[in-house]
Structures are given as structure tokens and as C-alpha cells.
């Protein structure tokens, strides 16, 4: 069984850009929506992602927080395009920037389209209590805030958020 231990932070400023060593365009959609997860009708999100010239089918358990079950399977890009056409909700388009910082790989997602203006950094850890250095461009932690999950962004994109939500309130 795959376990993902991930922490998520809002990004402050632009200084991370100069440290990025790789950028991959990504388009993803979901075969279920946030409502199916919230009601308990489904216990995992089902995501299709095209990342550069590769594609993946991903299932992630619905636990809130930094530790979840995750299963990721490579699939043909043509299959991914067909599955994306079956997606519910909107597409999530982003550029993922890979940044090394003090021994850890950070993934900085710069969202596009209906989520433009949102930039989030994620770090995957080997254990829930693993220590890591937080770069100065990593701001408030949003690991436990559902609205920053990609599934939520497909359902209710950043463009629909109130100013209070963008400022970090409720």
C-alpha cells in the first residue's frame, strides 16, 4: 500500500523561482467530485493527470491532513485524454516547479486558468514527524485546509473564492 505524507504551504513572493531546476506542465481532472467525498459515497479521489509527456491514474484516500493512502499508476497519454473527457468539475491546469531546499525536494504548483494567482508548495516526507527546513518563501501551512486540495480546486476554483478566503479566513 502506498502512503503519502505531505505538507502544503502557501507561497510568498517570487524568490523560489530562481531555485527551480525543472518545470513540468500538468493538466488533471477527477472522475469523482468533492461532494462524493464529503458525503462518504466515495472514500478516495480518482484523478487523471497528464504531466509533460507522461500520464497517470491516481487514487488518494479521503483523510484530512498530511498522511493518506495513495496509489499512482502510469497509463498511456491517449487513455488519459479519454479519461479527462469524462472528468467531473473543472480541469486543474498548473506548472509544477521542482525546487531543492536543504536536502528536500519541494514541488511548487503555480496554478493557471480558473485557479490562476494561487501558488502552493508541497513537501513529501518519509515520516509524519520528519524534520525539515522551511524556506522563507513557504508561508502559512494549509495542509489541513480542504479548499487547497486539487479536488476542491476542480470543484470550486480559486477564481470563485471570496477575498476573505484568499486572505486565509475560514
FENLIN-V850295 format. One record per backbone hydrogen bond with DSSP energy under -1.0 kcal/mol. CO is the residue of the C=O (numbers start at 1). NH is the residue of the N-H. E is the energy in kcal/mol with one decimal. If there is no record, write none. Layout:
# FENLIN-V850295
{{CO;NH;E} {CO;NH;E}}
This chain:
# FENLIN-V850295
{{2;70;-2.3} {4;68;-2.5} {5;125;-3.1} {7;123;-2.2} {8;142;-2.6} {9;121;-3.2} {10;139;-3.4} {14;17;-1.9} {16;19;-1.1} {22;98;-2.8} {24;96;-2.8} {25;52;-2.1} {26;94;-2.4} {27;50;-2.8} {28;92;-3.0} {29;48;-2.8} {30;88;-2.9} {33;37;-1.2} {34;38;-3.0} {35;39;-2.4} {36;42;-2.3} {43;62;-1.7} {45;60;-1.7} {46;31;-2.9} {47;58;-2.9} {48;29;-2.1} {49;56;-2.6} {50;27;-2.1} {51;54;-1.7} {54;51;-2.5} {55;75;-2.2} {56;49;-2.5} {57;73;-3.0} {58;47;-3.2} {59;71;-2.8} {60;45;-2.8} {66;6;-2.7} {68;4;-3.5} {69;61;-2.4} {71;59;-2.7} {73;57;-2.8} {76;80;-2.1} {77;81;-2.5} {78;82;-1.9} {79;83;-2.5} {80;84;-2.8} {81;85;-1.4} {83;86;-1.3} {84;87;-1.3} {92;28;-2.0} {93;112;-2.9} {94;26;-3.1} {95;110;-2.8} {96;24;-2.5} {97;108;-3.2} {98;21;-2.6} {99;106;-3.4} {101;104;-1.5} {104;101;-2.9} {106;99;-2.9} {107;122;-2.5} {108;97;-3.0} {109;120;-2.1} {110;95;-2.3} {112;115;-1.9} {113;116;-1.9} {114;159;-2.4} {115;118;-1.7} {118;111;-2.3} {119;11;-2.1} {120;109;-3.4} {121;9;-3.0} {122;107;-2.7} {123;7;-2.3} {127;130;-1.6} {135;138;-1.7} {137;12;-3.1} {140;10;-2.7} {142;145;-1.7} {145;148;-1.8} {146;149;-2.3} {149;153;-2.1} {150;154;-1.7} {151;155;-1.3} {152;156;-3.5} {154;90;-3.1} {157;160;-2.3} {158;161;-1.6} {162;166;-2.1} {163;167;-2.0} {164;169;-2.7} {165;168;-1.2}}
